[in-house]
């Protein structure tokens, strides 16, 4: 090999080795990080360390520190934000704050950052791209709601992440995969921040998160098309977005009237016991919290395979429920039979201690299959919970509570039949196996509010 060729190879290799990791700015975008300094950023809330290394902002955990944030000095409204992020340790955690704020008096005077966060979660849970409301409402979009996107994030390598904030809508992507979609009226503006998560154990100190190629577009932005068949967390009560409508969703309750509902006893909506005031479909309850007043109500339409979502708010000692595949085939004496998503005050209602293995508690398939719940994903009495029931065309069924799957089963399968045989429904032939049925809201004598009831037929 002659000297000229050798020199060319050496120069090429040198160029490759020293080439900056800083990517070319995309057309219409502005760099938020110059690749060399932390100009335009400031640290808030915790004591984790941020340094610039090889074109990266490197955040390093510090034992005993709370969540720490490197915050933009400017605030932003509508924008598209893109960057690359790498995290090596599956025990680490981080995030990117969008449209967020700072309360210097929060956390006992230590300061608190609050607002929506793009989650970076390398753990086995794999919720990267989900949306968390830091310092406020907690999880808005756990990635259980879009499980097919869980594998988009790659631990130990750079991942390209994207956030689109336009109007009330926030959408996220990981390596080009659509991950989360939230519609919310809070926070039209705020700062952007890079989070290093708190750690308590000394052995967890020194874990690093790498951020680079941080670019933002604030003008001439238009919503990017989002993949179909992705669940939307819509926090605007009793509304559907254009995306949801195009995806096949319909409201079961319009927020104003009883349209689409009737009594199980006749074709009319009950004249007492139920109301549609304040944007809620409410069973008013009885003084003794056990006697029926208005009776159960059902949808006028029957449904088969479906994706059903609804919010509910309980009073103390409440007992209620939503039944699906209700047929009325056994007549209308008593509460009609159907598969029931249990709505219950687990702490104070005695039914929580009845049945088997907790199969009458909140979120359970009543008297058949218990829900496996985490305390942090169960709201307090008086707060709104979000339930979701997915019945696939192959009869696989899933129950969710506040974005987290709490049970699943195969309708008509062997395990299901065993559960029925051991339940109060053991003498009801082919219980819960109808091709379709009504959706029913129970009058169990307890006050319960419902809203944001939406459904999508699955084929």
C-alpha positions as CSV (number, residue, x, y, z in Angstrom):
1,X,0.0,0.0,0.0
2,X,1.5,3.3,-1.0
3,X,1.8,6.3,1.4
4,X,-0.8,8.3,-0.4
5,X,-3.5,5.7,0.0
6,X,-2.4,5.0,3.6
7,X,-2.7,8.7,4.4
8,X,-6.1,8.9,2.8
9,X,-7.4,6.0,4.9
10,X,-5.9,7.5,8.1
11,X,-7.6,10.9,7.4
12,X,-10.9,9.2,6.7
13,X,-10.7,7.2,9.9
14,X,-9.8,10.4,11.8
15,X,-12.7,12.2,10.3
16,X,-15.0,9.4,11.4
17,X,-13.7,9.3,14.9
18,X,-13.8,13.1,15.6
19,X,-17.0,13.8,13.7
20,X,-19.4,15.5,16.0
21,X,-22.6,13.7,17.0
22,X,-24.5,16.9,16.3
23,X,-26.9,16.4,13.5
24,X,-27.7,18.9,10.8
25,X,-30.6,21.2,11.7
26,X,-33.8,20.2,9.9
27,X,-35.5,22.7,7.7
28,X,-37.7,25.0,9.7
29,X,-36.3,23.9,13.0
30,X,-34.1,25.7,15.6
31,X,-31.5,24.1,17.8
32,X,-32.2,24.3,21.5
33,X,-28.8,22.9,22.3
34,X,-25.6,24.2,20.5
35,X,-23.7,20.9,21.2
36,X,-21.1,22.7,23.2
37,X,-22.6,24.6,26.1
38,X,-25.7,24.7,28.3
39,X,-26.6,28.2,27.0
40,X,-30.3,28.8,27.2
41,X,-30.8,26.2,29.9
42,X,-30.9,26.2,33.7
43,X,-31.2,23.5,36.4
44,X,-34.2,23.3,38.7
45,X,-35.6,21.3,41.7
46,X,-32.9,18.7,42.3
47,X,-29.1,18.3,42.5
48,X,-28.4,15.8,39.6
49,X,-25.5,16.8,37.4
50,X,-25.7,18.0,33.8
51,X,-22.6,18.4,31.6
52,X,-21.9,18.6,27.9
53,X,-19.8,15.7,26.6
54,X,-19.1,14.9,23.0
55,X,-22.1,16.8,21.7
56,X,-24.5,15.4,24.3
57,X,-26.1,16.8,27.4
58,X,-25.3,14.1,29.9
59,X,-27.5,14.0,33.0
60,X,-26.1,12.0,35.9
61,X,-28.0,10.7,38.9
62,X,-27.1,11.8,42.5
63,X,-28.1,9.7,45.5
64,X,-30.6,11.5,47.7
65,X,-31.6,14.1,45.1
66,X,-35.2,14.5,44.0
67,X,-36.2,14.6,40.4
68,X,-33.9,17.2,38.7
69,X,-34.7,19.2,35.5
70,X,-32.6,21.1,33.0
71,X,-35.1,23.7,31.9
72,X,-35.2,26.0,28.9
73,X,-35.1,29.7,29.8
74,X,-37.8,30.3,27.2
75,X,-41.3,29.1,27.1
76,X,-43.0,27.6,24.1
77,X,-46.6,27.1,22.9
78,X,-47.4,25.1,19.8
79,X,-44.4,23.2,18.5
80,X,-42.8,20.0,17.3
81,X,-39.9,18.9,19.4
82,X,-37.4,16.2,18.3
83,X,-34.2,14.9,19.9
84,X,-32.1,11.8,20.3
85,X,-31.8,10.1,23.7
86,X,-29.8,7.2,25.1
87,X,-30.1,5.4,28.4
88,X,-28.0,2.4,29.2
89,X,-29.3,1.0,32.5
90,X,-32.7,-0.7,32.6
91,X,-33.0,0.5,36.3
92,X,-32.7,4.1,35.3
93,X,-35.6,6.5,34.3
94,X,-35.8,9.9,32.7
95,X,-38.2,12.1,30.7
96,X,-38.7,15.2,28.7
97,X,-41.0,17.9,30.1
98,X,-43.3,19.7,27.6
99,X,-45.3,22.9,28.3
100,X,-44.3,22.7,32.0
101,X,-44.0,25.0,34.9
102,X,-42.2,25.6,38.2
103,X,-43.4,26.2,41.7
104,X,-40.5,27.5,43.8
105,X,-42.5,26.8,47.0
106,X,-43.4,23.2,46.0
107,X,-41.9,20.1,47.7
108,X,-41.5,21.9,51.0
109,X,-39.7,24.8,49.5
110,X,-37.3,22.7,47.4
111,X,-39.2,23.6,44.3
112,X,-41.4,21.5,42.1
113,X,-41.6,21.1,38.3
114,X,-45.1,20.2,37.0
115,X,-46.6,19.5,33.7
116,X,-46.7,16.8,31.0
117,X,-43.7,14.5,30.5
118,X,-42.6,12.3,27.7
119,X,-41.7,9.2,29.7
120,X,-38.3,7.5,29.1
121,X,-38.6,4.1,30.7
122,X,-36.1,1.4,29.8
123,X,-37.4,-1.1,32.4
124,X,-39.3,-4.3,31.6
125,X,-42.5,-2.2,31.8
126,X,-41.5,-0.5,28.5
127,X,-43.6,2.7,28.8
128,X,-41.2,5.0,26.8
129,X,-43.3,7.4,24.8
130,X,-46.2,7.4,27.4
131,X,-47.3,10.7,28.9
132,X,-47.0,11.4,32.6
133,X,-48.2,14.5,34.4
134,X,-45.2,15.3,36.6
135,X,-46.0,16.8,40.0
136,X,-49.8,16.8,39.4
137,X,-52.1,14.1,38.0
138,X,-49.5,11.4,37.4
139,X,-50.2,9.0,34.5
140,X,-52.3,10.3,31.6
141,X,-51.2,7.7,29.0
142,X,-49.5,4.6,30.3
143,X,-48.2,2.6,27.3
144,X,-50.5,-0.3,28.3
145,X,-53.0,1.7,26.2
146,X,-50.9,1.2,23.1
147,X,-49.0,-2.0,23.9
148,X,-47.8,-2.6,20.4
149,X,-45.5,0.4,20.7
150,X,-43.7,-0.9,23.8
151,X,-40.7,-2.3,21.8
152,X,-40.0,0.8,19.9
153,X,-37.4,2.1,22.4
154,X,-34.0,0.4,22.3
155,X,-31.9,0.4,25.5
156,X,-28.3,1.2,25.1
157,X,-28.6,3.0,21.8
158,X,-29.7,6.4,20.6
159,X,-33.5,6.7,20.0
160,X,-35.1,9.4,18.1
161,X,-38.1,10.8,20.0
162,X,-40.7,13.3,18.9
163,X,-43.4,15.3,20.6
164,X,-46.1,17.3,18.8
165,X,-47.9,19.9,20.8
166,X,-50.6,21.7,18.9
167,X,-53.6,23.3,20.6
168,X,-55.0,20.9,23.2
169,X,-53.4,17.9,21.5
170,X,-50.1,16.1,22.4
171,X,-48.8,13.2,20.3
172,X,-45.6,11.3,20.7
173,X,-43.4,9.0,18.6
174,X,-40.4,6.8,19.4
175,X,-38.1,5.9,16.4
176,X,-41.0,6.7,14.1
177,X,-43.5,4.6,15.9
178,X,-46.7,6.4,17.1
179,X,-46.9,5.9,20.9
180,X,-49.3,8.2,22.7
181,X,-52.1,10.7,22.1
182,X,-53.6,13.0,24.8
183,X,-56.1,15.7,24.4
184,X,-56.1,18.1,27.4
185,X,-57.1,21.7,28.1
186,X,-54.3,22.3,30.7
187,X,-51.1,24.0,29.7
188,X,-51.0,25.7,26.3
189,X,-47.5,27.1,27.0
190,X,-44.6,26.3,29.2
191,X,-40.9,25.4,29.3
192,X,-39.2,22.3,28.0
193,X,-37.0,20.3,30.4
194,X,-34.7,17.3,30.5
195,X,-35.4,15.1,33.5
196,X,-33.0,13.0,35.5
197,X,-35.0,10.9,37.9
198,X,-34.4,10.7,41.6
199,X,-32.5,7.9,43.2
200,X,-32.2,7.0,46.8
201,X,-29.6,4.3,47.0
202,X,-25.9,5.2,46.8
203,X,-25.3,2.3,44.4
204,X,-27.7,3.9,41.9
205,X,-25.8,7.1,41.7
206,X,-23.8,7.8,38.6
207,X,-26.3,6.5,36.1
208,X,-26.4,8.6,33.0
209,X,-28.9,9.8,30.4
210,X,-27.7,11.2,27.1
211,X,-29.6,13.9,25.1
212,X,-28.5,15.4,21.8
213,X,-29.8,16.9,18.5
214,X,-32.5,18.8,20.4
215,X,-34.5,20.7,17.7
216,X,-37.8,22.6,17.8
217,X,-40.1,23.9,15.1
218,X,-42.5,26.7,16.2
219,X,-43.8,28.2,13.0
220,X,-45.5,26.7,9.9
221,X,-46.4,23.5,11.9
222,X,-49.2,21.2,10.9
223,X,-50.4,18.1,12.7
224,X,-48.6,14.9,11.5
225,X,-50.8,12.0,10.5
226,X,-51.1,9.5,13.3
227,X,-51.4,5.7,12.9
228,X,-54.9,4.4,13.0
229,X,-56.4,2.3,15.7
230,X,-54.5,4.0,18.6
231,X,-56.5,4.8,21.8
232,X,-56.8,8.5,22.6
233,X,-56.9,9.8,26.2
234,X,-59.4,12.6,25.6
235,X,-59.7,14.7,28.8
236,X,-62.3,17.0,27.3
237,X,-65.5,15.6,28.8
238,X,-68.1,14.0,26.4
239,X,-66.3,15.0,23.2
240,X,-64.6,13.1,20.3
241,X,-61.7,14.5,18.3
242,X,-61.7,14.4,14.5
243,X,-59.1,11.6,14.8
244,X,-61.4,9.5,17.1
245,X,-64.4,10.0,14.8
246,X,-62.4,9.0,11.8
247,X,-61.2,5.9,13.8
248,X,-64.8,4.8,14.4
249,X,-65.5,6.0,17.9
250,X,-69.0,7.2,19.0
251,X,-70.3,8.7,22.2
252,X,-72.6,6.6,24.2
253,X,-73.6,9.7,26.3
254,X,-73.8,13.1,24.7
255,X,-73.2,14.9,28.0
256,X,-76.6,16.5,27.9
257,X,-79.5,14.1,27.3
258,X,-80.5,10.5,27.8
259,X,-80.5,9.9,24.1
260,X,-79.5,6.3,23.3
261,X,-80.5,4.9,26.7
262,X,-83.7,3.4,28.1
263,X,-85.0,1.5,31.1
264,X,-84.6,-2.3,31.3
265,X,-88.3,-2.3,32.2
266,X,-89.7,-0.5,29.2
267,X,-88.6,1.6,26.2
268,X,-88.5,4.9,28.0
269,X,-85.7,6.5,30.1
270,X,-86.6,6.4,33.8
271,X,-88.5,9.4,35.1
272,X,-86.7,9.2,38.5
273,X,-83.5,7.9,39.9
274,X,-81.3,9.0,37.0
275,X,-80.3,12.4,35.7
276,X,-78.1,14.0,33.0
277,X,-77.1,17.2,34.9
278,X,-73.7,18.8,34.8
279,X,-72.4,16.6,32.0
280,X,-72.8,13.4,33.9
281,X,-75.1,10.4,33.5
282,X,-75.9,9.8,37.2
283,X,-77.6,7.2,39.2
284,X,-78.8,9.3,42.1
285,X,-78.9,6.5,44.7
286,X,-81.3,5.8,47.6
287,X,-81.0,6.9,51.2
288,X,-80.2,3.4,52.3
289,X,-77.7,2.9,49.5
290,X,-79.2,-0.4,48.5
291,X,-82.8,0.1,47.2
292,X,-83.3,0.7,43.5
293,X,-85.0,4.0,42.6
294,X,-84.9,4.3,38.8
295,X,-83.8,0.8,38.0
296,X,-81.0,-0.3,35.6
297,X,-80.7,1.3,32.2
298,X,-79.4,-0.1,28.9
299,X,-78.3,1.2,25.6
300,X,-80.9,1.1,22.8
301,X,-78.3,-0.5,20.6
302,X,-76.7,-3.9,21.0
303,X,-72.9,-4.4,20.7
304,X,-70.6,-7.3,19.9
305,X,-66.8,-7.0,19.7
306,X,-65.9,-3.5,20.9
307,X,-63.5,-1.1,22.6
308,X,-65.5,0.7,25.3
309,X,-64.2,3.5,27.5
310,X,-65.9,5.4,30.3
311,X,-65.2,7.5,33.4
312,X,-66.9,6.9,36.7
313,X,-66.9,8.7,40.1
314,X,-68.0,6.9,43.2
315,X,-69.4,8.1,46.5
316,X,-68.4,6.3,49.8
317,X,-69.7,2.7,50.1
318,X,-70.7,2.8,46.5
319,X,-71.7,-0.3,44.6
320,X,-72.4,-0.2,40.9
321,X,-71.3,-1.7,37.6
322,X,-71.3,-1.7,33.9
323,X,-72.5,-4.9,32.2
324,X,-71.8,-5.9,28.6
325,X,-73.3,-8.6,26.5
326,X,-76.6,-8.2,28.4
327,X,-79.4,-10.0,26.5
328,X,-82.5,-9.6,28.7
329,X,-83.2,-13.2,27.7
330,X,-84.1,-14.2,31.3
331,X,-86.7,-11.3,31.6
332,X,-86.5,-8.1,33.5
333,X,-87.1,-9.2,37.0
334,X,-84.1,-8.1,39.1
335,X,-81.0,-6.9,37.4
336,X,-80.5,-8.5,34.0
337,X,-77.6,-10.8,33.6
338,X,-74.4,-9.8,31.8
339,X,-70.7,-9.7,32.1
340,X,-70.0,-7.0,34.7
341,X,-67.1,-4.5,35.1
342,X,-67.4,-4.1,38.8
343,X,-67.6,-0.5,40.2
344,X,-67.2,-0.7,44.0
345,X,-65.7,1.1,47.0
346,X,-63.3,-1.7,47.9
347,X,-62.5,-0.3,51.4
348,X,-66.0,0.2,52.7
349,X,-68.5,-1.9,50.8
350,X,-69.0,-5.4,52.2
351,X,-69.2,-7.0,48.8
352,X,-65.5,-6.5,48.4
353,X,-65.0,-9.3,50.9
354,X,-67.6,-11.6,49.3
355,X,-67.1,-13.9,46.3
356,X,-63.8,-15.7,45.8
357,X,-60.2,-14.3,45.8
358,X,-61.5,-10.7,45.5
359,X,-63.5,-11.3,42.3
360,X,-66.1,-8.7,43.4
361,X,-63.7,-5.8,43.8
362,X,-63.3,-2.8,41.6
363,X,-62.4,-3.6,38.0
364,X,-63.1,-7.3,38.4
365,X,-65.2,-9.4,36.1
366,X,-67.9,-9.6,38.8
367,X,-67.9,-12.9,40.7
368,X,-65.7,-14.5,38.0
369,X,-62.2,-13.1,37.7
370,X,-60.5,-10.7,40.2
371,X,-58.7,-7.6,39.0
372,X,-55.0,-7.3,39.7
373,X,-54.6,-3.6,40.7
374,X,-51.8,-1.3,41.8
375,X,-52.8,1.2,44.5
376,X,-51.3,4.1,42.6
377,X,-53.6,3.5,39.6
378,X,-56.8,3.5,41.7
379,X,-58.3,6.9,42.3
380,X,-59.7,8.0,45.7
381,X,-63.4,8.1,46.3
382,X,-64.8,11.3,44.8
383,X,-62.2,11.3,42.0
384,X,-62.7,10.2,38.4
385,X,-61.5,6.7,37.3
386,X,-61.2,5.7,33.7
387,X,-62.3,2.2,32.8
388,X,-61.8,0.4,29.5
389,X,-63.1,-2.9,28.2
390,X,-61.8,-4.4,25.0
391,X,-63.7,-7.4,23.5
392,X,-61.8,-8.6,20.4
393,X,-63.6,-10.5,17.6
394,X,-61.8,-13.7,18.8
395,X,-63.5,-13.3,22.2
396,X,-60.4,-12.3,24.0
397,X,-61.4,-9.7,26.6
398,X,-59.4,-7.1,28.6
399,X,-60.3,-4.8,31.5
400,X,-58.3,-1.7,32.2
401,X,-58.4,0.7,35.1
402,X,-56.8,4.1,34.7
403,X,-54.8,3.0,31.7
404,X,-53.5,-0.2,33.2
405,X,-54.7,-3.7,32.3
406,X,-56.1,-5.4,35.4
407,X,-57.4,-8.7,33.9
408,X,-57.9,-10.6,30.7
409,X,-59.8,-13.7,29.7
410,X,-61.2,-15.6,26.8
411,X,-64.9,-15.5,26.7
412,X,-66.2,-19.0,26.3
413,X,-62.8,-20.6,26.9
414,X,-62.1,-23.4,29.3
415,X,-60.8,-21.2,32.1
416,X,-63.8,-18.9,31.7
417,X,-66.2,-21.9,31.9
418,X,-64.5,-23.1,35.0
419,X,-64.9,-19.6,36.6
420,X,-68.6,-19.6,35.7
421,X,-69.1,-23.0,37.1
422,X,-67.7,-21.8,40.5
423,X,-69.8,-18.6,40.5
424,X,-73.4,-17.5,41.2
425,X,-74.0,-17.9,37.5
426,X,-73.3,-21.6,37.3
427,X,-77.0,-22.4,36.5
428,X,-77.2,-19.9,33.7
429,X,-76.7,-21.7,30.4
430,X,-73.9,-20.2,28.3
431,X,-73.7,-17.3,30.6
432,X,-71.9,-14.3,29.0
433,X,-71.4,-16.0,25.6
434,X,-74.0,-14.2,23.5
435,X,-73.0,-12.9,20.1
436,X,-73.9,-9.4,21.1
437,X,-75.9,-7.6,23.8
438,X,-76.8,-4.3,25.5
439,X,-74.6,-2.2,27.7
440,X,-76.1,-1.8,31.1
441,X,-75.6,0.6,33.9
442,X,-76.7,-0.7,37.3
443,X,-78.9,1.0,39.8
444,X,-77.6,-0.6,43.0
445,X,-79.0,2.1,45.2
446,X,-75.6,4.0,45.3
447,X,-74.8,7.4,43.7
448,X,-72.3,7.0,40.8
449,X,-71.5,9.5,38.1
450,X,-70.5,8.5,34.5
451,X,-69.1,10.5,31.7
452,X,-66.8,10.3,28.7
453,X,-68.6,7.1,27.6
454,X,-67.3,6.2,24.1
455,X,-67.3,3.0,22.0
456,X,-65.8,1.6,18.9
457,X,-67.0,-1.5,17.2
458,X,-64.2,-4.0,16.4
459,X,-64.3,-6.2,13.3
